[in-house]
């Protein structure tokens, strides 16, 4: 009885996460990629500033250790 309840709950979470994950991937793919497979301006902007932010964060972490 207890294992049936747990398996039902875990299957429900798994189904929810699979649906949400697919939806999120499709959403970002339509935002960052054109129908021809090229990157959009928003995609280039996002990747550029994400890389810049990551680089600044890493430099700050390294400078605090020195």
N, C-alpha and C positions, 0 to 999 in steps of 0.2 A: 504494500500500500504506500509506504513512504517513498520507495524508489520510483513508483509511478508518478507521484506528485513532482518529485525532483526532475524526472526526465521530461515531464510535460512543461515545466517552467523553463528548463534549459533549451528545449526545442523551440519554445516561443521566443526566447531571447535570440537564438540563432537565426530564426526566420526574420525577425525584426532587423537585426544587424545586417544580414545579407541584403535585404531590400534597401536599407538605408545606404549601405556601402555602394551598391550599384547606382543608386540615385545620385549620390555625391560625386562619384567618378564621372557619370554622364554630364552632370551640371558643369563641372570644371572643364571637361573636354570640350563642351560647346562654347564655354567662355574663352578658352585659350587656344582653340584650334579651328581653322576654317574648314569648309567642306572639302577643299582640295588637299588638306593635310598640312597647310602652312600655319605658322604661329601668328596669332593676332597681335596687334600693338599692345593690348592689355597683357597678353602672355609674356611678351618681351619685357615690358615694364615690370611685371611681377617677378619674373626670374632674376632680372638685374638687381632690383632692390632687395630681394631675399638674399642673394649672394653677397651684396654689400653689407647688409645687416649681420649676416653670419660672420663675415670677415671682421667687422668691427667688434663683435662679441668675442671672437677668438683672441683678437689682439688685446682686448681689455683683460680677459682671463689670464693671458700670458704675462701681461705687464703687472698684474697684482701679485704674481708669484715671484717676481724678480725683486 
